[in-house]
Amino acid sequence: ISFAKVVGDKIVLGAAVSLSGKYSSNGEHTQNGYNLAVERINSMGGVKVGGKTYKFEIIYYDDESNSGRAAQLAERLIKQDGVQFMLGPYSSGLTKAMAPVTEKYGIPMVEANGASRSLFTKGYKYLFAVLAPANLYLDVAIETAVELNGGKPVKIAMAFEQDPFSQDVRLGIVDAAKRTGSKIIIDDKLPKELNTMVTTLNEVRVKKPDVLVVSGHTKGAVTAVKEIAEMKIDVPMLAMTHCDAAKLSKQLGDISEYALCASQWHKSLSYKDDFFKDGMTYDADFNKMFGYAPPYQAAESSAALLVYKDAFERANSFDTKKVRDALAATDMQTFYGNIKFAEGGQNVSKPMVLFQVICDAGKCENKVVAPLKWASAELVHPTPTWSNR
């Protein structure tokens, strides 16, 4: 039997996160989310296994936003550091690089930032993701656009980064278009450095789609909003991923207004747990500790630790196989949402939400507008033209 790395009263978890390179801002959100949850769980009585109390501790390495490096670090954490329970890195690409390694050694990995659907079709038994899969990120935008168009099909333009996550978001849009009889009239690739999308925007100006969908992590979202404003491109609906990580409403203010953003979580949702109470409380606690509002990347990272605590206690053991089986049987609510894993390891009980950036007297806020069940504000549609803004 392999027993986890437990040193005295500590359960040592391993994590490779992007503290440098192109994913560094989201890597930092991931690490902050992990740290806040460790601090919270430890200060509220820790983890109880076999009648004893343990505290979480995390060994971190910087994967430099590089998938080869992430795979090496997974080996290092397991072989050299003796870690037997892993937290995920930031991004689908890096999670994809680490998963074969953790699987090979039978090491459970609870990950919070890899949503690519291909992660969940490989038959991995030791991988568990607390977030909704990537193909579901923006289909709610297409459904909503069709609904607002009186149920009639819409014309879709899209531009995507060439990474596993964005390509899955793209497949979700392709599915939604088929389902609703909508037509994709622009299907572009974003350039590798994500520093311009002028080519796509010139096409948008000419072809006049009803919806423009963009996915290129943080940098792609910032580029899109800046260039749409500079070029004064009018499009009735702009839907993107990663706007809250990009702190769009703060960084770009008024020019980001009306953008629709796919989000795994929003502080106004009514989910609850014993550690963070609810989204508003989590938001305040995170703000106090790190000095900024938590994007969903941080919230889902915190949720990963709540899942581990719950699984250790139900397994009442540090045997990796028993903990793996306890993880597979997870069915719980956290401040971040409901968590229950399908056969492939993806979380199937939490919907995505769409928020819209709404500005009032220069102050911009994110308000949940879809699905309607969770909406806290009314969707502004179509986006006013630049000449009327």
C-alpha positions in Angstrom: 0.0 0.0 0.0 1.3 3.4 -0.8 0.8 6.0 2.0 0.7 9.7 1.3 3.5 12.0 2.3 2.4 12.9 5.8 5.1 14.5 7.9 4.1 14.8 11.5 0.8 16.5 11.5 1.1 17.8 7.9 -0.5 16.5 4.7 1.9 17.7 2.0 0.4 18.5 -1.4 2.3 19.3 -4.6 1.6 22.0 -7.2 3.3 23.3 -10.3 1.9 26.7 -11.1 2.8 29.4 -13.7 4.5 32.1 -11.7 6.3 33.3 -14.9 5.6 33.2 -18.6 2.4 33.9 -20.5 0.0 32.5 -17.9 1.7 34.2 -14.9 -1.2 36.4 -13.9 -3.6 33.4 -13.8 -0.9 31.3 -12.1 -0.8 33.8 -9.3 -4.6 33.7 -9.0 -4.4 29.9 -8.8 -1.7 30.0 -6.0 -3.6 32.7 -4.0 -6.8 30.6 -4.2 -4.9 27.5 -2.9 -3.2 29.5 -0.1 -6.4 31.1 1.1 -8.1 27.7 1.4 -5.1 26.1 3.2 -5.1 28.9 5.7 -8.8 28.7 6.2 -9.0 24.9 6.5 -6.0 24.8 8.9 -7.4 27.5 11.1 -10.8 25.8 11.3 -9.6 22.5 12.7 -7.7 21.0 9.7 -8.3 17.6 8.3 -9.4 14.7 10.6 -8.1 11.2 9.6 -7.9 8.2 11.9 -8.9 10.2 15.0 -6.0 12.6 14.4 -5.9 16.2 13.1 -3.7 17.2 10.2 -2.9 20.5 8.5 -2.4 21.0 4.7 0.9 22.3 3.4 1.8 22.8 -0.3 5.1 22.5 -2.1 5.2 24.8 -5.1 7.3 25.0 -8.2 7.1 27.5 -11.1 6.3 25.6 -14.4 7.1 28.8 -16.4 3.9 28.4 -18.4 5.7 25.6 -20.2 4.1 22.1 -20.6 7.4 20.3 -20.8 8.5 21.9 -17.6 5.1 21.0 -16.0 5.5 17.3 -16.8 9.1 17.4 -15.4 7.9 19.0 -12.2 5.2 16.5 -11.7 7.9 13.7 -11.8 10.0 15.7 -9.4 7.2 16.3 -6.9 6.4 12.6 -6.9 9.9 11.0 -7.2 12.0 13.4 -5.3 9.7 15.2 -2.9 7.6 12.1 -2.3 4.3 13.9 -2.8 1.3 11.6 -3.2 -1.5 14.1 -3.7 -1.4 16.7 -6.4 -3.1 20.0 -7.1 -3.4 21.1 -10.7 -1.5 23.8 -12.6 -3.1 26.7 -14.4 -4.5 25.9 -17.9 -5.6 22.9 -19.9 -2.3 22.6 -21.8 -0.3 22.2 -18.6 -2.8 20.0 -16.9 -2.7 17.8 -20.0 1.1 17.6 -19.7 0.9 16.6 -16.0 -2.0 14.1 -16.1 -0.2 11.2 -17.7 2.5 11.5 -15.0 0.2 11.5 -12.0 -1.9 8.7 -13.7 1.3 6.6 -14.2 2.1 6.7 -10.5 -1.5 6.4 -9.3 -1.3 9.8 -7.7 -4.7 11.7 -7.3 -4.8 15.1 -8.8 -7.6 17.5 -8.0 -7.3 20.3 -10.6 -9.2 23.6 -10.8 -7.9 25.2 -14.0 -7.9 22.7 -16.8 -11.3 22.6 -18.5 -10.3 21.1 -21.9 -12.8 18.3 -22.8 -9.9 16.1 -24.0 -8.7 15.8 -20.4 -11.9 13.8 -19.6 -11.9 11.4 -22.6 -8.6 9.7 -21.9 -9.9 7.3 -19.3 -7.9 8.8 -16.4 -8.9 7.4 -13.1 -6.9 9.8 -10.9 -7.8 13.1 -12.4 -10.7 15.2 -10.9 -11.7 18.7 -12.1 -13.9 21.0 -10.0 -14.7 23.3 -13.0 -17.2 22.9 -15.8 -15.6 21.6 -19.0 -14.5 24.0 -21.8 -17.0 23.1 -24.4 -19.7 24.5 -22.1 -18.0 27.9 -21.6 -19.8 30.0 -24.3 -22.6 28.0 -25.7 -24.9 29.8 -23.3 -24.0 33.0 -25.2 -25.2 31.5 -28.5 -28.4 30.1 -26.8 -29.0 33.6 -25.4 -28.4 35.4 -28.7 -30.9 33.1 -30.4 -33.4 33.6 -27.6 -33.1 37.3 -28.0 -33.5 37.0 -31.7 -37.0 35.5 -31.2 -35.7 31.9 -31.5 -34.3 32.5 -35.0 -30.7 31.5 -35.9 -27.9 34.1 -35.7 -24.7 34.8 -37.6 -21.6 34.0 -35.6 -18.0 35.3 -36.0 -15.3 33.7 -33.9 -11.5 34.0 -33.2 -9.6 31.6 -31.1 -6.2 31.0 -29.7 -4.6 27.7 -30.8 -4.4 26.1 -27.4 -6.4 23.1 -26.2 -8.8 25.1 -24.0 -9.7 27.6 -26.7 -10.1 24.9 -29.3 -12.6 23.2 -27.0 -14.5 26.4 -26.5 -14.6 26.6 -30.3 -16.1 23.1 -30.5 -18.8 24.1 -28.1 -19.7 27.0 -30.3 -19.8 24.8 -33.4 -22.2 22.4 -31.5 -24.4 25.4 -30.4 -24.5 26.7 -34.0 -25.7 23.3 -35.2 -28.2 22.9 -32.4 -29.7 26.3 -33.1 -29.4 26.3 -36.9 -27.0 29.3 -36.7 -24.3 30.1 -39.2 -20.6 30.6 -38.6 -19.6 33.3 -41.0 -16.0 34.0 -39.7 -13.8 31.3 -38.1 -10.4 32.8 -37.4 -7.2 31.8 -35.5 -5.7 34.4 -33.2 -2.0 35.0 -33.8 0.3 33.2 -31.4 1.3 36.3 -29.4 -2.3 37.4 -29.0 -1.3 41.0 -29.6 -3.7 41.8 -32.4 -6.9 40.7 -34.1 -7.2 43.5 -36.7 -7.7 41.0 -39.5 -10.7 39.4 -37.9 -12.2 42.8 -36.9 -11.9 44.1 -40.5 -14.0 41.1 -41.6 -16.5 41.7 -38.8 -16.9 45.3 -40.1 -17.8 44.0 -43.5 -19.8 40.9 -42.7 -21.8 42.2 -39.8 -22.3 39.1 -37.5 -24.8 39.1 -34.7 -22.3 37.7 -32.2 -18.5 37.8 -32.0 -16.9 35.1 -29.8 -13.3 35.4 -28.7 -11.2 33.1 -26.6 -7.5 33.7 -25.9 -7.1 33.7 -22.1 -6.3 37.0 -20.4 -4.2 38.6 -23.1 -6.7 37.8 -25.9 -9.5 39.4 -23.9 -7.6 42.6 -23.4 -6.5 42.8 -27.0 -10.0 42.3 -28.3 -11.6 45.0 -26.1 -8.8 47.5 -26.9 -8.9 47.0 -30.7 -12.7 46.9 -31.0 -12.7 50.3 -29.3 -9.9 51.7 -31.3 -11.4 50.6 -34.6 -15.0 51.4 -33.4 -16.3 48.0 -34.5 -20.0 47.7 -33.9 -21.3 44.2 -33.1 -24.6 43.4 -31.3 -23.0 40.9 -28.9 -19.4 40.4 -27.9 -18.8 37.2 -25.8 -15.4 36.2 -24.4 -13.6 34.0 -21.9 -11.2 35.3 -19.2 -12.5 38.8 -18.8 -12.5 38.7 -15.0 -9.0 37.4 -14.9 -8.0 40.3 -17.1 -9.8 42.6 -14.7 -11.3 44.2 -17.8 -13.8 46.4 -16.0 -11.0 47.8 -13.8 -8.2 48.0 -16.4 -10.2 49.2 -19.4 -13.2 50.8 -17.8 -15.9 52.2 -20.2 -14.5 50.7 -23.4 -15.2 47.2 -21.9 -18.8 48.0 -21.2 -21.4 45.5 -22.5 -18.9 42.8 -23.1 -20.3 39.4 -22.1 -17.9 37.1 -20.2 -18.1 33.4 -19.6 -17.4 32.7 -15.9 -17.1 29.6 -13.8 -18.2 31.6 -10.8 -19.5 34.9 -9.6 -19.6 36.3 -6.0 -23.4 37.0 -6.3 -24.3 33.3 -6.8 -26.1 31.7 -3.8 -23.9 28.6 -3.2 -22.8 28.0 0.4 -20.3 26.0 2.6 -19.0 26.0 6.1 -15.5 27.5 5.3 -16.2 30.5 3.2 -19.9 30.8 3.9 -20.8 32.2 0.4 -19.4 34.1 -2.6 -19.7 37.6 -1.1 -17.8 36.5 2.1 -15.2 34.7 0.0 -14.8 37.9 -2.1 -14.3 40.0 1.0 -11.8 37.5 2.6 -9.8 37.2 -0.6 -9.7 41.0 -1.0 -8.5 41.4 2.6 -5.7 38.9 2.1 -4.4 39.8 -1.4 -5.7 43.3 -2.1 -7.8 42.5 -5.2 -11.2 40.9 -6.0 -10.9 37.1 -6.7 -11.5 36.1 -10.3 -13.0 32.6 -10.7 -9.6 31.1 -11.2 -8.9 31.8 -7.5 -12.3 30.6 -6.3 -12.1 27.3 -8.1 -8.6 26.8 -6.8 -9.9 27.3 -3.2 -12.7 24.8 -4.0 -10.1 22.1 -4.9 -8.9 22.1 -1.3 -12.4 21.8 0.1 -12.8 18.7 -2.1 -9.5 17.2 -0.8 -10.5 17.7 2.8 -13.9 16.1 2.3 -12.3 13.1 0.5 -9.6 12.5 3.1 -12.2 12.5 5.8 -14.6 10.2 4.0 -11.7 7.8 3.1 -10.4 8.1 6.7 -7.1 7.0 5.2 -4.0 8.3 3.4 -4.0 5.3 1.1 -3.9 6.8 -2.4 -6.4 4.3 -3.8 -8.9 4.8 -1.0 -8.6 8.6 -1.4 -9.1 8.2 -5.1 -12.3 6.3 -4.6 -13.5 8.8 -2.1 -12.8 11.6 -4.6 -14.8 9.7 -7.3 -17.8 9.6 -4.9 -17.7 13.4 -4.1 -21.1 15.0 -4.0 -21.0 18.4 -2.2 -21.8 22.1 -2.3 -19.1 24.7 -1.9 -19.3 28.5 -2.0 -18.0 28.0 -5.6 -20.8 25.7 -6.7 -21.9 22.1 -6.6 -19.2 19.4 -7.2 -19.9 15.9 -8.4 -17.6 14.1 -10.8 -18.6 12.2 -13.9 -16.8 9.0 -15.0 -14.2 11.0 -16.8 -13.4 13.2 -13.8 -15.2 16.4 -14.9 -17.6 18.3 -12.6 -21.1 17.9 -14.1 -23.2 19.6 -11.5 -22.3 23.3 -11.9 -23.4 25.5 -14.8 -21.4 28.3 -16.4 -22.6 31.8 -16.0 -22.4 34.9 -18.2 -21.8 38.3 -16.7 -21.9 41.6 -18.5 -19.7 44.6 -17.8 -22.1 47.4 -16.8 -20.8 50.9 -16.1 -22.4 53.7 -14.1 -20.8 57.1 -13.7 -17.4 55.7 -14.6 -17.6 52.8 -12.2 -17.8 49.5 -14.0 -19.0 46.2 -12.5 -19.6 42.6 -13.6 -23.3 41.6 -13.3 -24.6 38.1 -13.9 -27.1 38.1 -16.8 -27.4 34.5 -17.9 -28.6 31.8 -17.5 -31.7 33.6 -16.4 -32.1 31.4 -13.3 -29.0 33.0 -11.8 -29.3 36.5 -13.3 -28.9 39.4 -11.0 -29.2 42.1 -13.7 -30.9 42.5 -17.1 -28.8 41.8 -20.2 -28.2 45.0 -22.3 -28.7 43.9 -25.9 -27.9 44.8 -28.6 -24.7 46.6 -27.6 -25.1 50.3 -28.4 -23.1 51.4 -31.5 -20.0 53.4 -30.8 -21.6 56.6 -32.3 -24.3 56.3 -29.6 -21.9 55.6 -26.7 
